[in-house]
Amino acid sequence: MEQIALMDFRGDEFVRLTTDDRIRQCRAFAEEARYQATIADREMRFEYSALAQHWSDLADELQKHAT
């Protein structure tokens, strides 16, 4: 499994991943964003939570189209 470092996201690298690896990567990004929401100040908590949801939604869409 190839993985992109959480702080080094590049779209050109992401599109070269297999679909399964893209799904795993999206879920990893979502997990990290959820974690950041737990430690963020009140103003940023919502933003991190929304970001986590977007990454999760993208993973779900990729999964849906992969089957």
N, C-alpha and C positions, 0 to 999 in steps of 0.2 A: 504494500500500500504506500503510495506516494502521499506526502503531506506537505502543505504550505505552512510555514511558520505563521502563527497568529498575527504577528506584527508586520509580516512581509507579504500581505495579500497583493497579488498582481493578477489582473484579469487574463493576461496572455498566458500565464502559467495555469490558471484555473481551468481554462478551456481545453488544455492539453491533458488534463486528468481524465481517467475513466469516469463513467457515470457513477459507479459505486464509490469511487474516491471523492468525487464532488459532493455526493450525499454525505459521506463521513465528514468531509471538511466543513460543510455547512452546519452540520450538527455540532461539531467542535466549536465553530465560531459562535453558535447560539448558546452553547454551554458557557463559554467565556463571557459573553455579554450578560447572561443571567448572573454569573458570579459578580461581575463588575457592578451590576445593579444592587447587589447586597451590600457592597462596601462604598457605593457612591453617595455623595451628598444628596439631599432631598431633591434638588433641582435636576440632577442628572439621572436619578433613579428611573424615572419614566422613560427617558431617552434610551438607556441601556436595555430596559425591558422591551421597548418597541423594536429595537435593533435585534434582540434575541428572537422575537416573534417573526420578524422578516426573514432571518436566516432559517428558522424552523419551517416557515412556509415555503421557502425556496427548496429546501431538502424534500419536503412533502411533494411538491410539484415534480421535481426530478424523479422521485421514486414512482410517482403515478405514471409518468411517461416512459419509465424504464421497463415497465411490465407489460 
